[in-house]
Amino acid sequence: MELQPELIDLLRKAYSAEKAAAFAYIGHAASVKDPEEKKAIHQIEQDEWIHRKEVLEMMNQHHIQVSKWFELKFHLIGKSIAFSCHIIGWFMPFYFAGQLESGNVCEYFIMKNLFNELGITRHDDILYAMGIKEKEHEVYFLERIKNSKLLPLFEKIFKWGKNLSYNNVDIENQLPIENQGYIAKNNRTVIDH
């Protein structure tokens, strides 16, 4: 069965973007002084490497080649972000990490939906788990900056923060995947049961 071009593109981007995120978190962890923050960010980095491996397994099952272009592009992005964490202060790395993770939640649920459109359900559990893990990351980063005086301004400009998210996942009150009706960017329903 041939996968949709949108799904193939999402899988390729997710695979390479997970590397960029991991590189960024290496720089972010190195830039913070608090040992607990270092430990938490390092764990998030490890989660990203695991997600990369899991996405590659899905790609291999469907005979999807890794994009050399995405690998190069996201490698450079990740390394650039890692470097910038040392010079842009403490707030922006936490803010933009949270914003990124918010969008990543959506991407994994959109992938699940696209697979389901083809009648493929064998990836549901792992895509759901990765989406929920990304939501946990989003919540962690938001928690670190929720009292910052910069947050209202950034939320207004970049449309993410205490009052805005790219998804409606309630991490405190999760329902089983078959009972969720998650909404992602642009109000696209990504799980509709």
ZAVOKE-73815 format. One record per atom (N, C-alpha, C): residue in one letter; x, y, z. Coordinates in Angstrom, 2 decimals. Layout:
N
@code:A&px:X&py:Y&pz:Z
...
***
This chain:
193
@code:M&px:0.85&py:-1.19&pz:0.00
@code:M&px:0.00&py:0.00&pz:0.00
@code:M&px:0.89&py:1.24&pz:0.00
@code:E&px:0.58&py:2.15&pz:-0.89
@code:E&px:1.38&py:3.36&pz:-1.01
@code:E&px:0.90&py:4.42&pz:-0.02
@code:L&px:1.86&py:5.00&pz:0.69
@code:L&px:1.53&py:6.03&pz:1.67
@code:L&px:1.34&py:7.38&pz:0.97
@code:Q&px:0.58&py:8.25&pz:1.62
@code:Q&px:0.35&py:9.59&pz:1.09
@code:Q&px:1.67&py:10.36&pz:1.08
@code:P&px:1.88&py:11.22&pz:0.08
@code:P&px:3.10&py:12.04&pz:0.05
@code:P&px:3.26&py:12.88&pz:1.32
@code:E&px:2.15&py:13.38&pz:1.86
@code:E&px:2.21&py:14.18&pz:3.10
@code:E&px:2.76&py:13.35&pz:4.25
@code:L&px:2.35&py:12.10&pz:4.35
@code:L&px:2.81&py:11.22&pz:5.43
@code:L&px:4.29&py:10.89&pz:5.25
@code:I&px:4.69&py:10.59&pz:4.05
@code:I&px:6.11&py:10.30&pz:3.78
@code:I&px:6.96&py:11.50&pz:4.17
@code:D&px:6.51&py:12.68&pz:3.77
@code:D&px:7.25&py:13.90&pz:4.10
@code:D&px:7.31&py:14.12&pz:5.61
@code:L&px:6.19&py:13.91&pz:6.31
@code:L&px:6.18&py:14.07&pz:7.77
@code:L&px:7.14&py:13.09&pz:8.45
@code:L&px:7.15&py:11.86&pz:8.00
@code:L&px:8.06&py:10.87&pz:8.59
@code:L&px:9.52&py:11.26&pz:8.36
@code:R&px:9.85&py:11.65&pz:7.15
@code:R&px:11.24&py:12.06&pz:6.86
@code:R&px:11.64&py:13.28&pz:7.69
@code:K&px:10.75&py:14.26&pz:7.76
@code:K&px:11.06&py:15.46&pz:8.54
@code:K&px:11.19&py:15.13&pz:10.02
@code:A&px:10.27&py:14.31&pz:10.53
@code:A&px:10.31&py:13.95&pz:11.95
@code:A&px:11.62&py:13.24&pz:12.28
@code:Y&px:12.03&py:12.32&pz:11.44
@code:Y&px:13.27&py:11.59&pz:11.68
@code:Y&px:14.46&py:12.55&pz:11.80
@code:S&px:14.58&py:13.47&pz:10.86
@code:S&px:15.70&py:14.40&pz:10.87
@code:S&px:15.55&py:15.48&pz:11.94
@code:A&px:14.32&py:15.93&pz:12.16
@code:A&px:14.08&py:16.98&pz:13.16
@code:A&px:14.34&py:16.48&pz:14.58
@code:E&px:14.14&py:15.19&pz:14.81
@code:E&px:14.45&py:14.64&pz:16.15
@code:E&px:15.94&py:14.77&pz:16.45
@code:K&px:16.78&py:14.62&pz:15.42
@code:K&px:18.21&py:14.82&pz:15.60
@code:K&px:18.50&py:16.28&pz:15.92
@code:A&px:17.85&py:17.19&pz:15.20
@code:A&px:18.05&py:18.62&pz:15.47
@code:A&px:17.65&py:18.95&pz:16.89
@code:A&px:16.52&py:18.41&pz:17.34
@code:A&px:16.07&py:18.66&pz:18.71
@code:A&px:17.07&py:18.11&pz:19.72
@code:A&px:17.55&py:16.92&pz:19.49
@code:A&px:18.53&py:16.33&pz:20.42
@code:A&px:19.79&py:17.18&pz:20.50
@code:F&px:20.30&py:17.62&pz:19.35
@code:F&px:21.47&py:18.50&pz:19.35
@code:F&px:21.17&py:19.79&pz:20.11
@code:A&px:19.99&py:20.37&pz:19.87
@code:A&px:19.62&py:21.61&pz:20.55
@code:A&px:19.59&py:21.40&pz:22.06
@code:Y&px:19.07&py:20.26&pz:22.51
@code:Y&px:18.99&py:20.01&pz:23.95
@code:Y&px:20.36&py:19.74&pz:24.57
@code:I&px:21.28&py:19.24&pz:23.79
@code:I&px:22.65&py:19.10&pz:24.29
@code:I&px:23.20&py:20.48&pz:24.63
@code:G&px:23.02&py:21.44&pz:23.71
@code:G&px:23.47&py:22.81&pz:23.96
@code:G&px:22.69&py:23.47&pz:25.08
@code:H&px:21.39&py:23.22&pz:25.11
@code:H&px:20.54&py:23.82&pz:26.15
@code:H&px:20.97&py:23.32&pz:27.53
@code:A&px:21.15&py:22.01&pz:27.66
@code:A&px:21.57&py:21.45&pz:28.95
@code:A&px:22.92&py:22.02&pz:29.38
@code:A&px:23.82&py:22.18&pz:28.43
@code:A&px:25.15&py:22.72&pz:28.75
@code:A&px:25.08&py:24.18&pz:29.18
@code:S&px:24.03&py:24.89&pz:28.75
@code:S&px:23.95&py:26.33&pz:29.03
@code:S&px:23.29&py:26.65&pz:30.37
@code:V&px:22.61&py:25.68&pz:30.98
@code:V&px:21.94&py:25.95&pz:32.26
@code:V&px:22.85&py:25.56&pz:33.42
@code:K&px:22.67&py:26.23&pz:34.54
@code:K&px:23.51&py:25.97&pz:35.70
@code:K&px:22.86&py:25.03&pz:36.70
@code:D&px:21.55&py:25.06&pz:36.79
@code:D&px:20.84&py:24.25&pz:37.77
@code:D&px:20.97&py:22.76&pz:37.44
@code:P&px:21.48&py:21.95&pz:38.38
@code:P&px:21.68&py:20.52&pz:38.10
@code:P&px:20.40&py:19.77&pz:37.76
@code:E&px:19.29&py:20.16&pz:38.38
@code:E&px:18.02&py:19.49&pz:38.09
@code:E&px:17.55&py:19.81&pz:36.67
@code:E&px:17.74&py:21.07&pz:36.25
@code:E&px:17.38&py:21.43&pz:34.88
@code:E&px:18.27&py:20.70&pz:33.89
@code:K&px:19.56&py:20.63&pz:34.18
@code:K&px:20.48&py:19.88&pz:33.30
@code:K&px:20.00&py:18.44&pz:33.14
@code:K&px:19.66&py:17.82&pz:34.25
@code:K&px:19.22&py:16.42&pz:34.23
@code:K&px:17.93&py:16.27&pz:33.42
@code:A&px:16.96&py:17.16&pz:33.65
@code:A&px:15.69&py:17.08&pz:32.94
@code:A&px:15.87&py:17.29&pz:31.43
@code:I&px:16.67&py:18.27&pz:31.06
@code:I&px:16.88&py:18.55&pz:29.63
@code:I&px:17.66&py:17.41&pz:28.98
@code:H&px:18.60&py:16.83&pz:29.71
@code:H&px:19.33&py:15.67&pz:29.18
@code:H&px:18.35&py:14.51&pz:28.94
@code:Q&px:17.40&py:14.31&pz:29.84
@code:Q&px:16.42&py:13.23&pz:29.64
@code:Q&px:15.56&py:13.51&pz:28.41
@code:I&px:15.19&py:14.76&pz:28.21
@code:I&px:14.40&py:15.11&pz:27.02
@code:I&px:15.22&py:14.84&pz:25.76
@code:E&px:16.51&py:15.16&pz:25.82
@code:E&px:17.39&py:14.84&pz:24.68
@code:E&px:17.35&py:13.34&pz:24.39
@code:Q&px:17.45&py:12.52&pz:25.44
@code:Q&px:17.42&py:11.07&pz:25.25
@code:Q&px:16.09&py:10.62&pz:24.63
@code:D&px:14.99&py:11.24&pz:25.07
@code:D&px:13.69&py:10.92&pz:24.49
@code:D&px:13.68&py:11.19&pz:22.99
@code:E&px:14.32&py:12.28&pz:22.57
@code:E&px:14.35&py:12.63&pz:21.15
@code:E&px:15.13&py:11.60&pz:20.34
@code:W&px:16.24&py:11.11&pz:20.89
@code:W&px:16.99&py:10.06&pz:20.19
@code:W&px:16.15&py:8.79&pz:20.07
@code:I&px:15.38&py:8.46&pz:21.10
@code:I&px:14.50&py:7.29&pz:21.05
@code:I&px:13.42&py:7.48&pz:19.98
@code:H&px:12.84&py:8.68&pz:19.93
@code:H&px:11.82&py:8.95&pz:18.92
@code:H&px:12.41&py:8.82&pz:17.52
@code:R&px:13.62&py:9.30&pz:17.34
@code:R&px:14.28&py:9.19&pz:16.03
@code:R&px:14.40&py:7.72&pz:15.62
@code:K&px:14.81&py:6.88&pz:16.55
@code:K&px:14.94&py:5.44&pz:16.28
@code:K&px:13.58&py:4.84&pz:15.93
@code:E&px:12.54&py:5.23&pz:16.66
@code:E&px:11.21&py:4.67&pz:16.42
@code:E&px:10.64&py:5.12&pz:15.07
@code:V&px:10.88&py:6.37&pz:14.70
@code:V&px:10.42&py:6.86&pz:13.40
@code:V&px:11.16&py:6.11&pz:12.29
@code:L&px:12.45&py:5.88&pz:12.46
@code:L&px:13.21&py:5.14&pz:11.45
@code:L&px:12.67&py:3.73&pz:11.28
@code:E&px:12.28&py:3.09&pz:12.37
@code:E&px:11.70&py:1.75&pz:12.27
@code:E&px:10.42&py:1.77&pz:11.44
@code:M&px:9.58&py:2.80&pz:11.64
@code:M&px:8.36&py:2.93&pz:10.83
@code:M&px:8.72&py:3.14&pz:9.36
@code:M&px:9.69&py:4.03&pz:9.12
@code:M&px:10.10&py:4.31&pz:7.75
@code:M&px:10.60&py:3.03&pz:7.07
@code:N&px:11.41&py:2.26&pz:7.79
@code:N&px:11.93&py:1.01&pz:7.22
@code:N&px:10.81&py:0.04&pz:6.89
@code:Q&px:9.80&py:-0.04&pz:7.73
@code:Q&px:8.67&py:-0.95&pz:7.48
@code:Q&px:7.94&py:-0.59&pz:6.19
@code:H&px:7.98&py:0.69&pz:5.84
@code:H&px:7.26&py:1.15&pz:4.64
@code:H&px:8.22&py:1.51&pz:3.50
@code:H&px:9.48&py:1.11&pz:3.64
@code:H&px:10.49&py:1.30&pz:2.59
@code:H&px:10.65&py:2.77&pz:2.20
@code:I&px:10.70&py:3.63&pz:3.22
@code:I&px:10.89&py:5.07&pz:2.99
@code:I&px:12.34&py:5.41&pz:3.26
@code:Q&px:12.98&py:5.99&pz:2.28
@code:Q&px:14.38&py:6.39&pz:2.42
@code:Q&px:14.51&py:7.66&pz:3.27
@code:V&px:15.60&py:7.73&pz:4.01
@code:V&px:15.93&py:8.94&pz:4.76
@code:V&px:16.27&py:10.03&pz:3.75
@code:S&px:15.82&py:11.25&pz:4.02
@code:S&px:16.13&py:12.37&pz:3.14
@code:S&px:17.51&py:12.94&pz:3.50
@code:K&px:18.43&py:12.88&pz:2.57
@code:K&px:19.77&py:13.46&pz:2.81
@code:K&px:19.66&py:14.97&pz:3.03
@code:W&px:18.74&py:15.61&pz:2.30
@code:W&px:18.56&py:17.06&pz:2.44
@code:W&px:18.08&py:17.40&pz:3.85
@code:F&px:17.05&py:16.70&pz:4.33
@code:F&px:16.55&py:16.96&pz:5.68
@code:F&px:17.62&py:16.66&pz:6.73
@code:E&px:18.39&py:15.62&pz:6.50
@code:E&px:19.44&py:15.28&pz:7.46
@code:E&px:20.46&py:16.42&pz:7.58
@code:L&px:20.89&py:16.95&pz:6.45
@code:L&px:21.84&py:18.06&pz:6.46
@code:L&px:21.21&py:19.31&pz:7.06
@code:K&px:20.04&py:19.66&pz:6.57
@code:K&px:19.35&py:20.87&pz:7.03
@code:K&px:19.12&py:20.84&pz:8.54
@code:F&px:18.57&py:19.76&pz:9.06
@code:F&px:18.25&py:19.70&pz:10.48
@code:F&px:19.50&py:19.51&pz:11.35
@code:H&px:20.53&py:18.91&pz:10.79
@code:H&px:21.81&py:18.82&pz:11.50
@code:H&px:22.34&py:20.23&pz:11.78
@code:L&px:22.33&py:21.05&pz:10.74
@code:L&px:22.82&py:22.43&pz:10.88
@code:L&px:21.92&py:23.25&pz:11.80
@code:I&px:20.62&py:23.07&pz:11.68
@code:I&px:19.69&py:23.79&pz:12.57
@code:I&px:19.95&py:23.40&pz:14.02
@code:G&px:20.04&py:22.12&pz:14.29
@code:G&px:20.26&py:21.66&pz:15.66
@code:G&px:21.55&py:22.17&pz:16.26
@code:K&px:22.62&py:22.11&pz:15.49
@code:K&px:23.92&py:22.61&pz:15.98
@code:K&px:23.88&py:24.12&pz:16.20
@code:S&px:23.19&py:24.84&pz:15.32
@code:S&px:23.08&py:26.30&pz:15.47
@code:S&px:22.30&py:26.66&pz:16.72
@code:I&px:21.21&py:25.96&pz:16.96
@code:I&px:20.42&py:26.22&pz:18.16
@code:I&px:21.23&py:25.88&pz:19.41
@code:A&px:21.94&py:24.76&pz:19.37
@code:A&px:22.76&py:24.37&pz:20.52
@code:A&px:23.76&py:25.47&pz:20.87
@code:F&px:24.40&py:26.03&pz:19.86
@code:F&px:25.35&py:27.11&pz:20.08
@code:F&px:24.66&py:28.36&pz:20.63
@code:S&px:23.51&py:28.69&pz:20.04
@code:S&px:22.82&py:29.93&pz:20.43
@code:S&px:22.34&py:29.90&pz:21.88
@code:C&px:22.10&py:28.71&pz:22.43
@code:C&px:21.64&py:28.61&pz:23.82
@code:C&px:22.63&py:29.26&pz:24.80
@code:H&px:23.88&py:29.34&pz:24.41
@code:H&px:24.91&py:29.91&pz:25.28
@code:H&px:24.94&py:31.44&pz:25.22
@code:I&px:24.24&py:32.02&pz:24.23
@code:I&px:24.34&py:33.48&pz:24.09
@code:I&px:23.01&py:34.23&pz:24.13
@code:I&px:21.88&py:33.53&pz:24.11
@code:I&px:20.59&py:34.24&pz:24.04
@code:I&px:19.88&py:34.32&pz:25.39
@code:G&px:20.54&py:33.95&pz:26.45
@code:G&px:19.91&py:34.04&pz:27.77
@code:G&px:19.14&py:32.79&pz:28.13
@code:W&px:18.54&py:32.80&pz:29.30
@code:W&px:17.87&py:31.60&pz:29.80
@code:W&px:16.45&py:31.44&pz:29.27
@code:F&px:15.72&py:32.53&pz:29.03
@code:F&px:14.30&py:32.45&pz:28.70
@code:F&px:14.05&py:31.84&pz:27.32
@code:M&px:14.71&py:32.36&pz:26.29
@code:M&px:14.40&py:31.95&pz:24.93
@code:M&px:14.61&py:30.47&pz:24.66
@code:P&px:15.67&py:29.83&pz:25.15
@code:P&px:15.78&py:28.38&pz:24.91
@code:P&px:14.60&py:27.60&pz:25.50
@code:F&px:14.14&py:27.98&pz:26.70
@code:F&px:12.99&py:27.30&pz:27.28
@code:F&px:11.72&py:27.60&pz:26.50
@code:Y&px:11.53&py:28.87&pz:26.13
@code:Y&px:10.32&py:29.25&pz:25.41
@code:Y&px:10.22&py:28.52&pz:24.07
@code:F&px:11.26&py:28.63&pz:23.26
@code:F&px:11.17&py:28.05&pz:21.92
@code:F&px:11.19&py:26.53&pz:21.94
@code:A&px:11.81&py:25.93&pz:22.96
@code:A&px:11.73&py:24.47&pz:23.11
@code:A&px:10.29&py:24.06&pz:23.39
@code:G&px:9.62&py:24.78&pz:24.27
@code:G&px:8.22&py:24.47&pz:24.57
@code:G&px:7.32&py:24.63&pz:23.37
@code:Q&px:7.55&py:25.71&pz:22.62
@code:Q&px:6.76&py:25.95&pz:21.42
@code:Q&px:6.98&py:24.83&pz:20.40
@code:L&px:8.23&py:24.44&pz:20.20
@code:L&px:8.55&py:23.36&pz:19.27
@code:L&px:7.87&py:22.06&pz:19.69
@code:E&px:7.96&py:21.73&pz:20.98
@code:E&px:7.36&py:20.49&pz:21.46
@code:E&px:5.85&py:20.50&pz:21.28
@code:S&px:5.23&py:21.66&pz:21.44
@code:S&px:3.78&py:21.78&pz:21.24
@code:S&px:3.40&py:21.37&pz:19.83
@code:G&px:4.16&py:21.82&pz:18.86
@code:G&px:3.91&py:21.44&pz:17.47
@code:G&px:4.22&py:19.98&pz:17.20
@code:N&px:5.23&py:19.45&pz:17.88
@code:N&px:5.59&py:18.04&pz:17.68
@code:N&px:4.46&py:17.10&pz:18.12
@code:V&px:3.73&py:17.50&pz:19.15
@code:V&px:2.57&py:16.71&pz:19.56
@code:V&px:1.66&py:16.52&pz:18.36
@code:C&px:1.38&py:17.62&pz:17.68
@code:C&px:0.48&py:17.59&pz:16.52
@code:C&px:1.01&py:16.68&pz:15.42
@code:E&px:2.28&py:16.79&pz:15.13
@code:E&px:2.84&py:16.04&pz:14.02
@code:E&px:2.66&py:14.53&pz:14.21
@code:Y&px:2.88&py:14.04&pz:15.42
@code:Y&px:2.73&py:12.61&pz:15.64
@code:Y&px:1.27&py:12.17&pz:15.55
@code:F&px:0.35&py:13.00&pz:16.01
@code:F&px:-1.07&py:12.65&pz:15.90
@code:F&px:-1.55&py:12.76&pz:14.46
@code:I&px:-1.02&py:13.72&pz:13.70
@code:I&px:-1.36&py:13.81&pz:12.29
@code:I&px:-0.86&py:12.57&pz:11.55
@code:M&px:0.36&py:12.12&pz:11.87
@code:M&px:0.87&py:10.89&pz:11.25
@code:M&px:-0.06&py:9.71&pz:11.53
@code:K&px:-0.47&py:9.59&pz:12.78
@code:K&px:-1.37&py:8.50&pz:13.16
@code:K&px:-2.64&py:8.56&pz:12.32
@code:N&px:-3.20&py:9.75&pz:12.18
@code:N&px:-4.43&py:9.92&pz:11.42
@code:N&px:-4.23&py:9.54&pz:9.95
@code:L&px:-3.10&py:9.95&pz:9.38
@code:L&px:-2.83&py:9.62&pz:7.98
@code:L&px:-2.65&py:8.12&pz:7.77
@code:F&px:-1.96&py:7.47&pz:8.70
@code:F&px:-1.86&py:6.00&pz:8.62
@code:F&px:-3.26&py:5.39&pz:8.70
@code:N&px:-4.08&py:5.87&pz:9.63
@code:N&px:-5.42&py:5.32&pz:9.83
@code:N&px:-6.30&py:5.50&pz:8.59
@code:E&px:-6.11&py:6.60&pz:7.85
@code:E&px:-6.87&py:6.81&pz:6.61
@code:E&px:-6.64&py:5.68&pz:5.62
@code:L&px:-5.48&py:5.04&pz:5.73
@code:L&px:-5.14&py:3.92&pz:4.84
@code:L&px:-5.48&py:2.57&pz:5.48
@code:G&px:-6.07&py:2.61&pz:6.66
@code:G&px:-6.39&py:1.37&pz:7.36
@code:G&px:-5.23&py:0.77&pz:8.12
@code:I&px:-4.15&py:1.53&pz:8.28
@code:I&px:-2.96&py:1.06&pz:9.00
@code:I&px:-3.06&py:1.53&pz:10.44
@code:T&px:-3.15&py:0.58&pz:11.36
@code:T&px:-3.29&py:0.92&pz:12.78
@code:T&px:-2.13&py:0.40&pz:13.63
@code:R&px:-1.21&py:-0.33&pz:13.05
@code:R&px:-0.14&py:-0.95&pz:13.83
@code:R&px:0.81&py:0.07&pz:14.47
@code:H&px:0.80&py:1.31&pz:13.99
@code:H&px:1.68&py:2.34&pz:14.57
@code:H&px:0.96&py:3.23&pz:15.60
@code:D&px:-0.32&py:2.97&pz:15.81
@code:D&px:-1.12&py:3.85&pz:16.67
@code:D&px:-0.50&py:4.05&pz:18.06
@code:D&px:-0.16&py:2.96&pz:18.71
@code:D&px:0.32&py:3.06&pz:20.09
@code:D&px:1.61&py:3.85&pz:20.19
@code:I&px:2.54&py:3.61&pz:19.28
@code:I&px:3.84&py:4.29&pz:19.37
@code:I&px:3.68&py:5.77&pz:19.00
@code:L&px:2.86&py:6.08&pz:17.99
@code:L&px:2.66&py:7.48&pz:17.63
@code:L&px:1.94&py:8.23&pz:18.74
@code:Y&px:0.97&py:7.58&pz:19.36
@code:Y&px:0.28&py:8.20&pz:20.49
@code:Y&px:1.25&py:8.44&pz:21.64
@code:A&px:2.06&py:7.42&pz:21.95
@code:A&px:3.03&py:7.55&pz:23.05
@code:A&px:4.03&py:8.67&pz:22.77
@code:M&px:4.50&py:8.78&pz:21.53
@code:M&px:5.45&py:9.85&pz:21.20
@code:M&px:4.77&py:11.21&pz:21.30
@code:G&px:3.52&py:11.33&pz:20.85
@code:G&px:2.80&py:12.58&pz:20.98
@code:G&px:2.63&py:12.99&pz:22.43
@code:I&px:2.29&py:12.04&pz:23.29
@code:I&px:2.12&py:12.33&pz:24.71
@code:I&px:3.45&py:12.71&pz:25.35
@code:K&px:4.53&py:12.05&pz:24.96
@code:K&px:5.86&py:12.39&pz:25.49
@code:K&px:6.23&py:13.82&pz:25.09
@code:E&px:5.92&py:14.20&pz:23.85
@code:E&px:6.20&py:15.57&pz:23.41
@code:E&px:5.37&py:16.56&pz:24.23
@code:K&px:4.13&py:16.19&pz:24.58
@code:K&px:3.31&py:17.05&pz:25.41
@code:K&px:3.93&py:17.21&pz:26.80
@code:E&px:4.48&py:16.13&pz:27.34
@code:E&px:5.18&py:16.22&pz:28.63
@code:E&px:6.35&py:17.19&pz:28.54
@code:H&px:7.06&py:17.16&pz:27.43
@code:H&px:8.16&py:18.10&pz:27.22
@code:H&px:7.63&py:19.53&pz:27.17
@code:E&px:6.56&py:19.73&pz:26.42
@code:E&px:5.96&py:21.07&pz:26.33
@code:E&px:5.61&py:21.59&pz:27.73
@code:V&px:4.98&py:20.76&pz:28.52
@code:V&px:4.56&py:21.15&pz:29.87
@code:V&px:5.78&py:21.47&pz:30.73
@code:Y&px:6.84&py:20.67&pz:30.62
@code:Y&px:8.06&py:20.93&pz:31.39
@code:Y&px:8.62&py:22.32&pz:31.06
@code:F&px:8.77&py:22.61&pz:29.78
@code:F&px:9.38&py:23.90&pz:29.40
@code:F&px:8.49&py:25.07&pz:29.80
@code:L&px:7.19&py:24.93&pz:29.64
@code:L&px:6.28&py:26.00&pz:30.05
@code:L&px:6.36&py:26.24&pz:31.56
@code:E&px:6.46&py:25.17&pz:32.31
@code:E&px:6.57&py:25.29&pz:33.77
@code:E&px:7.79&py:26.11&pz:34.18
@code:R&px:8.88&py:25.98&pz:33.45
@code:R&px:10.11&py:26.70&pz:33.77
@code:R&px:9.96&py:28.21&pz:33.56
@code:I&px:9.11&py:28.63&pz:32.62
@code:I&px:9.03&py:30.05&pz:32.25
@code:I&px:7.70&py:30.70&pz:32.59
@code:K&px:6.79&py:29.97&pz:33.21
@code:K&px:5.42&py:30.47&pz:33.38
@code:K&px:5.33&py:31.78&pz:34.15
@code:N&px:6.31&py:32.08&pz:34.99
@code:N&px:6.27&py:33.32&pz:35.77
@code:N&px:7.17&py:34.42&pz:35.20
@code:S&px:7.75&py:34.18&pz:34.05
@code:S&px:8.62&py:35.19&pz:33.45
@code:S&px:7.81&py:36.38&pz:32.94
@code:K&px:8.34&py:37.56&pz:33.14
@code:K&px:7.69&py:38.77&pz:32.64
@code:K&px:7.72&py:38.83&pz:31.11
@code:L&px:8.62&py:38.07&pz:30.49
@code:L&px:8.70&py:38.05&pz:29.03
@code:L&px:7.61&py:37.19&pz:28.39
@code:L&px:7.05&py:36.26&pz:29.16
@code:L&px:6.12&py:35.29&pz:28.57
@code:L&px:4.92&py:35.95&pz:27.89
@code:P&px:4.23&py:36.92&pz:28.50
@code:P&px:3.07&py:37.51&pz:27.81
@code:P&px:3.42&py:38.13&pz:26.46
@code:L&px:4.55&py:38.79&pz:26.38
@code:L&px:4.97&py:39.39&pz:25.10
@code:L&px:5.25&py:38.31&pz:24.06
@code:F&px:6.02&py:37.29&pz:24.45
@code:F&px:6.34&py:36.21&pz:23.51
@code:F&px:5.08&py:35.46&pz:23.09
@code:E&px:4.17&py:35.25&pz:24.04
@code:E&px:2.92&py:34.55&pz:23.72
@code:E&px:2.12&py:35.34&pz:22.70
@code:K&px:2.09&py:36.64&pz:22.85
@code:K&px:1.35&py:37.49&pz:21.91
@code:K&px:1.98&py:37.43&pz:20.52
@code:I&px:3.30&py:37.47&pz:20.46
@code:I&px:4.00&py:37.49&pz:19.17
@code:I&px:4.01&py:36.11&pz:18.51
@code:F&px:4.35&py:35.08&pz:19.29
@code:F&px:4.60&py:33.75&pz:18.71
@code:F&px:3.46&py:32.76&pz:18.89
@code:K&px:2.37&py:33.18&pz:19.55
@code:K&px:1.15&py:32.38&pz:19.66
@code:K&px:1.32&py:31.05&pz:20.38
@code:W&px:2.15&py:31.06&pz:21.39
@code:W&px:2.29&py:29.89&pz:22.27
@code:W&px:2.68&py:30.37&pz:23.66
@code:G&px:2.13&py:29.73&pz:24.67
@code:G&px:2.46&py:30.08&pz:26.05
@code:G&px:1.44&py:29.53&pz:27.03
@code:K&px:1.22&py:30.25&pz:28.13
@code:K&px:0.30&py:29.78&pz:29.17
@code:K&px:-1.12&py:29.64&pz:28.66
@code:N&px:-1.53&py:30.52&pz:27.78
@code:N&px:-2.92&py:30.54&pz:27.32
@code:N&px:-3.11&py:30.03&pz:25.90
@code:L&px:-2.04&py:29.70&pz:25.22
@code:L&px:-2.12&py:29.24&pz:23.83
@code:L&px:-1.22&py:28.03&pz:23.63
@code:S&px:-1.75&py:27.02&pz:22.97
@code:S&px:-0.96&py:25.85&pz:22.62
@code:S&px:-1.33&py:25.44&pz:21.21
@code:Y&px:-0.49&py:24.64&pz:20.58
@code:Y&px:-0.80&py:24.15&pz:19.24
@code:Y&px:-1.65&py:22.89&pz:19.29
@code:N&px:-1.99&py:22.43&pz:20.50
@code:N&px:-2.79&py:21.22&pz:20.65
@code:N&px:-3.68&py:21.37&pz:21.87
@code:N&px:-4.65&py:20.49&pz:22.00
@code:N&px:-5.55&py:20.55&pz:23.14
@code:N&px:-5.38&py:19.35&pz:24.06
@code:V&px:-4.22&py:18.74&pz:24.05
@code:V&px:-3.96&py:17.58&pz:24.89
@code:V&px:-3.92&py:18.01&pz:26.35
@code:D&px:-4.70&py:17.35&pz:27.18
@code:D&px:-4.72&py:17.60&pz:28.61
@code:D&px:-3.92&py:16.48&pz:29.28
@code:I&px:-2.69&py:16.78&pz:29.61
@code:I&px:-1.78&py:15.76&pz:30.13
@code:I&px:-2.26&py:15.22&pz:31.48
@code:E&px:-3.02&py:16.02&pz:32.22
@code:E&px:-3.51&py:15.59&pz:33.53
@code:E&px:-4.71&py:14.65&pz:33.42
@code:N&px:-5.46&py:14.75&pz:32.36
@code:N&px:-6.69&py:13.96&pz:32.21
@code:N&px:-6.70&py:13.23&pz:30.87
@code:Q&px:-5.71&py:12.37&pz:30.66
@code:Q&px:-5.62&py:11.65&pz:29.40
@code:Q&px:-6.69&py:10.58&pz:29.32
@code:L&px:-7.30&py:10.50&pz:28.17
@code:L&px:-8.22&py:9.42&pz:27.87
@code:L&px:-7.51&py:8.44&pz:26.95
@code:P&px:-8.01&py:7.22&pz:26.87
@code:P&px:-7.42&py:6.28&pz:25.89
@code:P&px:-7.47&py:6.88&pz:24.50
@code:I&px:-6.56&py:6.48&pz:23.67
@code:I&px:-6.43&py:7.07&pz:22.34
@code:I&px:-7.74&py:7.00&pz:21.56
@code:E&px:-8.48&py:5.92&pz:21.70
@code:E&px:-9.72&py:5.79&pz:20.93
@code:E&px:-10.82&py:6.74&pz:21.40
@code:N&px:-10.65&py:7.35&pz:22.57
@code:N&px:-11.66&py:8.27&pz:23.09
@code:N&px:-11.25&py:9.73&pz:23.00
@code:Q&px:-10.11&py:10.00&pz:22.43
@code:Q&px:-9.63&py:11.37&pz:22.35
@code:Q&px:-10.06&py:12.02&pz:21.05
@code:G&px:-10.24&py:13.32&pz:21.09
@code:G&px:-10.53&py:14.11&pz:19.90
@code:G&px:-9.56&py:15.26&pz:19.84
@code:Y&px:-8.29&py:14.96&pz:19.61
@code:Y&px:-7.27&py:15.99&pz:19.66
@code:Y&px:-7.36&py:16.93&pz:18.47
@code:I&px:-7.16&py:18.18&pz:18.78
@code:I&px:-7.13&py:19.23&pz:17.76
@code:I&px:-5.69&py:19.75&pz:17.67
@code:A&px:-5.22&py:19.89&pz:16.47
@code:A&px:-3.86&py:20.38&pz:16.25
@code:A&px:-3.91&py:21.73&pz:15.56
@code:K&px:-2.74&py:22.24&pz:15.18
@code:K&px:-2.60&py:23.52&pz:14.50
@code:K&px:-3.71&py:23.73&pz:13.48
@code:N&px:-4.16&py:24.94&pz:13.38
@code:N&px:-5.19&py:25.33&pz:12.41
@code:N&px:-6.51&py:24.58&pz:12.62
@code:N&px:-6.74&py:24.13&pz:13.86
@code:N&px:-7.97&py:23.42&pz:14.23
@code:N&px:-8.20&py:22.15&pz:13.42
@code:R&px:-7.14&py:21.52&pz:12.93
@code:R&px:-7.28&py:20.26&pz:12.22
@code:R&px:-7.49&py:19.14&pz:13.22
@code:T&px:-8.54&py:18.42&pz:13.10
@code:T&px:-8.78&py:17.28&pz:13.98
@code:T&px:-7.84&py:16.17&pz:13.56
@code:V&px:-7.01&py:15.71&pz:14.48
@code:V&px:-6.04&py:14.70&pz:14.12
@code:V&px:-6.41&py:13.32&pz:14.65
@code:I&px:-7.25&py:13.26&pz:15.64
@code:I&px:-7.78&py:11.98&pz:16.08
@code:I&px:-9.27&py:12.20&pz:16.25
@code:D&px:-10.07&py:11.52&pz:15.47
@code:D&px:-11.50&py:11.79&pz:15.44
@code:D&px:-12.25&py:10.48&pz:15.65
@code:H&px:-12.69&py:10.25&pz:16.87
@code:H&px:-13.48&py:9.05&pz:17.18
@code:H&px:-14.70&py:9.44&pz:17.96
***
